[in-house]
Amino acid sequence: MKKKAIRKLRNPLVFKQVVKDLESMHSIIWTTLSEAVSFAGEIVYKSESLEQTFDKLQGEILLGIKCQYDTPNVWLSENAYELPLAWFRSEYPEKIVLAAVNETKNILKKISLPVTIQFLLKTLNIDDELMKLVISLVDPNLKFYREYTAKRPLSTMQLRTIRIHLILFHKYLSNQTQCHQIIKDYNSLYTDDHLVPETAGKVMLANPHLFCGSKDKGWKCIEQAANVLTQEIVNKKTSGKNPKDEKPCYFFERPWSETTAIDIVKEILEEKKICHLSDISKAFMKRVGHRYVVVSVSAALRREDNFKVMAPGVYALYDCDCKPDDLNELYKVLLNNRDCYAYIIERYAGAPMNIYPLWTPYMERMWCIWAKKHANYKTYQSLLYIADPSLWATGENLEKWNEEKKWNGCYYFESDLSYPVSI
């Protein structure tokens, strides 16, 4: 019926009026479909939901478009400028917009994000309204964050880049600043993140268009942000009555709407390398406040593509390299009664040593040395009972530990079954 109706409307006696009426409504159609990006223009993104976008139109208008253009794409292509990502209309000539889009793409291929809007404006020699349109046409995932543009959701690396750049621009614009001073300023200003020398160094080395310097000489920003940064900006959430609540103009609030619990847990493990679940939960709640509940931590850790279990209740980032020579300090995280006890009962029950990345001969040796000095006799003697010194000792040292195991090895943690086992 639909096709039959359209064929009848395409009759020359009727179709001429349909075309005339549709032409008079092109502006209304575009306004209904498009998204106003700035005063410079509007866009319609190419997406799978394009048909749904056209459903916003009144039925008779949509029918007219199908009669004359067959598909919505054809109407857009004939009534707006077309790019691979979107159709657009602009107050600026098409050549100027396309040239700015192509140049912006070339710039972003050469440098990492974020990049300051001021840098793009000077490089492209365009105004900020046209820049908003250009950014929208380059990548729909690009977004403005203060005086910077970056991809959303804003990553931890990009968040730290913006924050460090703002600190250097406002407090140390022309001065080389040591990394430890940058870290001190950063951590005193932000409670939702904790910067360490390793991550601070990565940020500045990865963004040579924003920072210059070295670990020894110090760092400074080499690209100025927009003039608005020179104004004293007070955090909008504060009343202004309590000076303690006021934030300096270079304070940059984390975009919480783009931040997941997984992001925060990753930041904690990036800093601490390896951590118990209880310690992760404490650090997590300290950073997020009321925004998440503590169960979000367990849900995040179940994402095996991001995290791995190093030992019972102990986690690290998936790409954490656990070689004994490199991570000697990390193994010390397990030198406590709780983790030692978990190892003893699991090994006594028949679990293989390599069931967890940190359950290694090296770790067993560290536990034996530690337990002899610090653990109670039940823990120490039970550990000796399940230990295999031949895996981590040689020569006289092996003979010594074998003798120790022979005389003191005794398992104390056996218990009756809570439920009968049927055979």
C-alpha positions in Angstrom: 0.0 0.0 0.0 2.9 2.3 0.8 4.6 1.8 -2.5 1.3 2.1 -4.4 0.5 5.4 -2.6 4.0 6.8 -3.5 3.6 5.8 -7.2 0.3 7.7 -7.3 1.9 10.8 -5.7 4.7 10.6 -8.4 2.1 11.2 -11.1 3.1 14.4 -12.9 -0.2 16.0 -12.2 0.4 15.6 -8.4 4.1 15.4 -8.1 4.8 19.0 -9.2 2.8 20.4 -6.2 4.5 17.9 -3.8 8.0 19.2 -4.9 6.9 22.8 -4.6 5.5 22.3 -1.1 8.6 20.3 0.0 11.0 23.0 -1.3 9.2 25.6 0.9 9.9 23.5 3.9 13.6 22.7 3.5 14.6 25.0 6.3 12.1 23.6 8.7 13.2 20.1 7.9 16.8 20.9 8.5 16.1 22.7 11.7 14.1 19.7 13.0 16.8 17.2 12.1 20.0 19.0 12.9 22.0 19.7 16.0 23.1 23.3 16.6 26.8 23.1 17.3 27.5 26.8 17.4 26.5 30.1 15.7 28.8 28.8 12.9 26.5 26.0 11.9 24.5 22.8 12.5 25.2 19.1 11.8 23.4 15.8 11.3 25.6 12.8 12.2 25.6 9.7 10.0 24.5 6.9 12.2 22.4 3.8 12.3 19.6 5.8 13.8 19.2 8.1 10.8 15.7 6.7 10.1 14.7 7.5 13.7 16.0 11.0 13.2 13.7 11.5 10.3 10.8 10.1 12.3 10.8 13.5 14.1 9.2 15.0 10.9 5.5 15.1 10.4 4.1 12.3 8.3 3.2 14.3 5.2 6.7 15.8 5.1 8.4 12.4 5.4 6.1 11.1 2.7 7.1 14.0 0.4 10.8 13.2 1.0 10.3 9.6 0.1 8.4 10.6 -3.0 11.0 12.9 -4.3 14.3 11.6 -2.8 13.5 8.0 -2.0 15.8 7.9 1.0 16.6 10.4 3.8 20.3 10.2 2.8 19.6 11.6 -0.6 17.7 14.6 0.8 20.6 15.4 3.2 23.2 15.1 0.4 21.3 17.5 -1.8 20.4 20.0 0.9 23.6 20.1 3.0 27.3 19.7 2.7 28.5 16.2 3.2 31.6 14.8 5.0 32.4 11.2 6.0 31.0 11.7 9.5 28.1 14.1 9.0 26.2 16.5 6.9 26.4 20.2 7.8 25.3 23.7 7.1 27.3 26.7 8.0 27.3 30.5 7.8 30.9 30.1 6.6 31.7 29.1 3.0 32.1 25.4 2.4 35.7 25.7 1.3 36.7 27.4 4.6 35.0 24.8 6.7 36.5 21.8 4.8 40.0 23.3 4.8 39.8 23.8 8.6 38.5 20.2 9.1 41.3 18.7 7.0 44.0 20.8 8.7 42.6 19.9 12.1 42.7 16.2 11.2 46.4 16.5 10.1 47.3 18.3 13.4 45.6 15.7 15.6 47.4 12.9 13.7 50.8 14.4 14.7 50.1 15.2 18.4 48.4 13.5 21.2 45.3 14.7 23.0 44.4 16.8 24.8 45.4 20.0 22.9 44.5 23.5 23.8 41.9 25.3 21.8 44.1 28.4 21.7 46.8 26.4 19.9 44.2 25.3 17.2 42.8 28.7 16.8 46.2 30.3 16.2 47.3 27.5 13.9 44.1 27.4 11.8 43.5 31.2 12.0 39.8 30.8 12.7 37.4 32.0 15.4 36.1 30.0 18.3 32.6 29.5 16.9 33.9 27.9 13.7 36.3 25.9 15.8 33.3 24.3 17.6 31.8 23.3 14.3 35.1 21.9 13.0 35.8 19.8 16.1 32.3 18.3 15.8 33.0 17.4 12.2 36.4 16.0 12.8 35.3 13.4 15.4 31.9 13.2 17.2 33.8 11.9 20.3 35.8 15.1 20.7 34.6 17.3 23.4 35.7 20.6 25.0 37.1 20.5 28.5 37.7 24.0 29.7 40.2 25.4 27.2 41.2 21.9 25.9 39.7 19.4 23.5 40.0 15.6 24.1 38.1 12.5 23.4 35.3 11.5 25.7 35.1 9.8 28.0 38.1 11.6 29.4 40.8 9.1 30.2 43.0 9.3 33.4 46.0 10.2 31.3 44.1 13.1 29.6 42.7 14.2 33.0 46.1 14.4 34.6 47.6 16.1 31.5 45.0 19.0 31.7 45.4 19.3 35.5 49.3 19.4 35.4 49.3 21.8 32.4 46.9 24.2 34.3 49.2 24.1 37.4 52.3 24.9 35.4 50.6 27.6 33.3 49.3 29.5 36.4 51.9 28.9 39.0 55.1 28.4 37.0 54.5 29.8 33.5 58.1 30.6 32.6 60.0 28.6 35.2 61.4 25.1 35.2 59.6 23.2 38.0 60.8 20.0 39.5 58.6 17.0 39.3 58.3 16.6 43.1 56.9 20.2 43.4 54.3 19.5 40.6 53.3 16.3 42.4 53.0 18.2 45.7 50.8 20.9 44.2 48.7 18.3 42.4 48.0 16.1 45.4 47.3 19.0 47.7 44.7 20.3 45.2 42.9 17.0 44.3 41.5 14.4 46.6 40.1 12.2 43.8 43.5 11.2 42.5 47.0 10.6 43.7 50.0 11.4 41.5 53.3 9.6 41.8 56.6 10.3 40.0 56.2 7.5 37.6 52.7 8.6 36.3 53.7 12.3 36.4 56.7 11.5 34.2 54.6 9.5 31.7 52.1 12.4 31.4 54.7 15.0 30.5 56.8 12.7 28.3 53.7 11.7 26.3 52.7 15.3 25.5 55.7 17.1 24.1 53.4 19.7 22.6 52.4 20.8 26.1 55.5 20.2 28.2 59.2 20.5 27.8 62.0 19.6 30.1 63.4 16.5 31.8 63.5 14.6 35.1 66.7 16.3 36.1 66.2 19.9 34.9 62.4 20.1 35.7 59.4 20.9 33.5 57.4 23.8 32.1 54.5 24.3 29.9 55.3 25.4 26.3 51.8 26.2 25.0 49.6 28.8 26.6 45.9 28.2 27.1 43.2 30.8 26.4 43.1 34.2 28.2 40.2 33.1 30.3 42.6 31.2 32.4 44.0 34.4 33.8 40.7 35.2 35.5 40.1 34.1 39.1 37.4 31.4 38.8 35.7 30.1 41.9 34.2 26.7 41.9 30.5 27.0 41.0 29.4 24.6 43.7 30.7 26.8 46.5 28.8 29.6 48.1 31.8 31.9 48.3 31.3 32.5 52.0 33.8 29.9 53.2 37.3 30.5 51.8 38.2 26.8 52.4 35.6 25.9 49.8 37.0 28.2 47.1 39.1 26.6 44.3 41.9 28.4 42.4 41.3 29.3 38.8 43.4 26.3 37.6 41.3 23.8 39.4 39.8 21.3 37.0 36.9 19.1 38.2 36.9 15.5 37.2 34.0 14.9 34.8 32.3 12.3 37.0 29.6 11.6 34.4 32.3 10.1 32.2 34.1 8.3 35.1 33.4 4.7 35.9 34.3 2.7 39.0 36.7 0.7 36.9 38.6 3.9 36.1 39.1 4.7 39.8 40.2 1.2 40.6 42.7 1.3 37.8 44.1 4.5 39.0 44.5 3.1 42.5 46.3 0.0 41.2 48.4 2.1 38.9 49.7 3.9 41.9 50.0 1.0 44.4 50.8 -1.7 41.8 49.3 -4.5 43.9 46.8 -4.2 46.7 44.4 -6.1 48.9 40.7 -5.7 48.3 40.1 -4.0 51.7 42.8 -1.4 50.9 41.4 -0.8 47.4 37.9 -0.3 48.9 39.3 2.3 51.4 41.2 4.2 48.8 38.2 4.0 46.4 35.7 5.5 48.9 38.2 8.2 49.9 38.4 9.3 46.2 34.8 9.1 45.1 33.0 10.2 48.3 29.2 9.7 48.0 29.3 9.1 44.2 29.6 5.4 44.3 29.0 2.6 46.9 31.8 0.3 48.0 30.3 -2.8 46.2 31.3 -1.0 43.0 34.8 -2.1 43.7 34.0 -5.8 43.6 32.0 -5.3 40.5 34.9 -3.5 38.8 37.4 -6.2 39.8 35.4 -8.9 38.2 36.3 -7.4 34.9 39.1 -9.9 34.0 40.2 -7.9 31.0 41.5 -5.1 33.3 42.5 -6.8 36.5 44.0 -10.1 37.6 44.0 -11.9 41.0 47.6 -12.1 42.2 46.6 -14.1 45.4 43.4 -14.6 47.3 41.9 -11.1 47.7 45.0 -9.4 46.2 44.7 -7.6 42.8 46.9 -5.9 40.2 46.5 -4.5 36.7 46.4 -7.1 34.1 49.7 -5.9 32.5 51.6 -5.9 35.8 54.7 -8.0 35.3 55.4 -10.2 38.2 59.0 -11.2 37.9 60.7 -11.8 41.3 63.8 -9.8 40.3 61.7 -6.7 39.4 58.9 -7.0 42.0 60.7 -7.9 45.1 58.9 -5.1 47.0 55.5 -6.2 45.7 55.9 -9.7 47.1 56.2 -8.1 50.6 52.5 -7.2 50.3 51.8 -10.8 51.2 54.0 -11.0 54.2 51.2 -11.1 56.8 49.3 -13.7 58.8 46.2 -13.5 56.6 47.9 -14.2 53.3 50.2 -16.7 54.7 47.3 -18.6 56.3 45.4 -18.6 53.0 48.5 -20.1 51.3 48.9 -22.8 53.9 45.3 -24.1 53.9 45.0 -24.0 50.1 48.3 -25.9 49.6 47.4 -28.4 52.3 44.1 -29.0 50.4 46.0 -29.8 47.3 46.0 -26.6 45.3 49.0 -26.2 43.0 51.5 -23.6 43.7 51.0 -21.8 40.4 47.3 -21.3 40.8 48.0 -17.5 41.5 50.8 -15.4 39.9 52.3 -14.6 43.3 52.3 -18.1 44.7 55.8 -19.0 43.6 58.8 -20.8 45.2 60.2 -17.3 45.8 57.2 -16.3 47.7 57.2 -19.5 49.7 60.8 -18.8 50.7 59.9 -15.3 51.8 57.0 -16.6 53.9 59.2 -19.1 55.6 61.8 -16.5 56.5 59.1 -14.0 57.7 57.1 -16.6 59.6 60.1 -17.8 61.6 60.6 -14.3 63.0 57.1 -12.8 63.1 54.3 -15.4 63.0 53.0 -17.6 65.8 54.2 -21.1 66.1 51.1 -22.7 64.5 51.4 -20.6 61.4 55.2 -21.2 61.1 55.1 -24.9 61.7 52.1 -25.4 59.4 53.9 -23.5 56.7 57.0 -25.7 57.1 54.7 -28.8 56.9 53.4 -27.9 53.4 56.6 -26.1 52.1 59.0 -27.7 49.7 62.5 -26.2 50.3 63.9 -28.1 47.3 62.1 -25.6 45.1 63.9 -22.5 46.5 67.0 -23.5 48.4 70.3 -25.2 47.5 73.4 -26.7 49.1 73.8 -26.1 52.8 70.8 -23.8 52.9 68.6 -26.6 51.6 69.9 -29.0 54.2 69.2 -26.4 56.9 65.5 -25.9 55.8 65.0 -29.7 55.4 66.2 -30.2 58.9 63.9 -27.4 60.1 61.0 -29.0 58.3 61.7 -32.4 59.7 61.8 -31.3 63.3 59.2 -28.5 63.3 56.9 -29.2 60.4 53.4 -29.9 61.9 50.0 -29.0 60.5 47.7 -27.3 63.0 44.7 -26.1 60.9 42.8 -29.3 60.3 39.1 -29.1 61.1 36.0 -31.3 61.0 33.8 -31.0 57.9 30.7 -28.8 58.4 28.7 -31.1 56.3 29.0 -34.9 55.7 30.5 -36.0 52.4 28.6 -38.7 50.6 30.6 -41.2 48.6 
